[in-house]
């Protein structure tokens, strides 16, 4: 069984929930059968969206991401995961800089969409993920069209992520339902909680099976790869 390393703290609540889901998806009967996991929770890593969208002097998060990954590698991690989807904009650089495979959450999502017959996916994610087209660039390979909220809805998604979850507040359910309703109304067959902070909606709300949590997709991939 391979050892798992988690580049975390982006944010801390998403990291904690992600590890919980890895444990919950691991089918075992004793403690000793669980995946040996190392978590590098480093909240000081510079904001990924701010760097991707800034033309000024926003601090580059890549050196810190690679540094945490190397520390995890050096203590024995063999597979890495990063429960921050915006950071997947640096996926290739992280793998090359760290020297270990980093599971790609959006590719795993593409495989999920293909298995479910989803060809039109609503996306709730950061401005950084949207502007860099990390969802489109991967999901088009799986025959999936991405549907994003309009300008007002996208602003509300950023409020949910930064002013609610990252600030330690409960998600605004009315705002969440407004955005997801817009996406379904525009033809989405499913909606991905495409920022790991939005996974709190699965905890705080009674969501139906039209929603898919990117944290669950990545957590299942970790279990699969580590327990091969």
Secondary structure as GFF3:
##gff-version 3
##sequence-region A 1 228
A	DSSP	beta_strand	4	8	.	.	.	ID=ss1
A	DSSP	alpha_helix	12	25	.	.	.	ID=ss2
A	DSSP	three_ten_helix	31	33	.	.	.	ID=ss3
A	DSSP	beta_strand	37	41	.	.	.	ID=ss4
A	DSSP	alpha_helix	48	53	.	.	.	ID=ss5
A	DSSP	alpha_helix	62	74	.	.	.	ID=ss6
A	DSSP	beta_strand	79	81	.	.	.	ID=ss7
A	DSSP	three_ten_helix	86	90	.	.	.	ID=ss8
A	DSSP	alpha_helix	91	98	.	.	.	ID=ss9
A	DSSP	beta_strand	101	102	.	.	.	ID=ss10
A	DSSP	alpha_helix	105	116	.	.	.	ID=ss11
A	DSSP	beta_strand	120	124	.	.	.	ID=ss12
A	DSSP	alpha_helix	127	132	.	.	.	ID=ss13
A	DSSP	alpha_helix	134	139	.	.	.	ID=ss14
A	DSSP	three_ten_helix	140	142	.	.	.	ID=ss15
A	DSSP	beta_strand	145	148	.	.	.	ID=ss16
A	DSSP	alpha_helix	151	158	.	.	.	ID=ss17
A	DSSP	pi_helix	159	165	.	.	.	ID=ss18
A	DSSP	alpha_helix	173	185	.	.	.	ID=ss19
A	DSSP	beta_strand	190	193	.	.	.	ID=ss20
A	DSSP	three_ten_helix	196	199	.	.	.	ID=ss21
A	DSSP	alpha_helix	200	204	.	.	.	ID=ss22
A	DSSP	beta_strand	211	213	.	.	.	ID=ss23
A	DSSP	alpha_helix	214	226	.	.	.	ID=ss24
###
